[in-house]
Each structure stands twice: as structure tokens, then as C-alpha cells.
Amino acid sequence: MWKEMWESHGGRFVGIAAGMFFGLLYLIVGLWDMFVFALLVIIGYQVGKRKDLHLSSLIPWQRVGFWLSERWRWLK
């Protein structure tokens, strides 16, 4: 019985659980803190996903480093 319910309504169960979790988080922590927390979770997910898929970094660090070294060369 539970397996049939999970297969047919699994998304609804997950949605309700997520709604309850974020609702409690909102009540305990506050709205803006929850947004910051959610943003950090999304950033962490994206970084982990890119690492799992062996994709390059979202920010081209070598190009940024080269650009900065050329731009601030006059300080040397």
C-alpha cells in the first residue's frame, strides 16, 4: 500500500515535507535568514553537481588571475 502511494504521490509527499521544513525554519530563524540559507544550499548544490559531472569551474579562475595580474601590474 505505501509503495503504491509513494509511486503515485511521491512528489506531493516530498513537497509537503519540504513545505513543513521551510515553514518551521521560517518560524524559528526568520524570513531573510532563511533566504540566505537557501541561497547557500543552492550554491553548494551547484558546486557539488559540477564536481560530480567533472565540469569546469563556473568561474574561470585562471583567466581572472591573469586579468588581475595584468590590470594591477603597475603596482609592482
Buried (B, 14 or more C-beta within 10 A) or exposed (E): EEEEEEEEEEEEEEEEEEEEEEEEBEEEEEEEEBEEEEEEEEEEEEEEEEEEEEEEEEEEEEEEEEEEEEEEEEEE
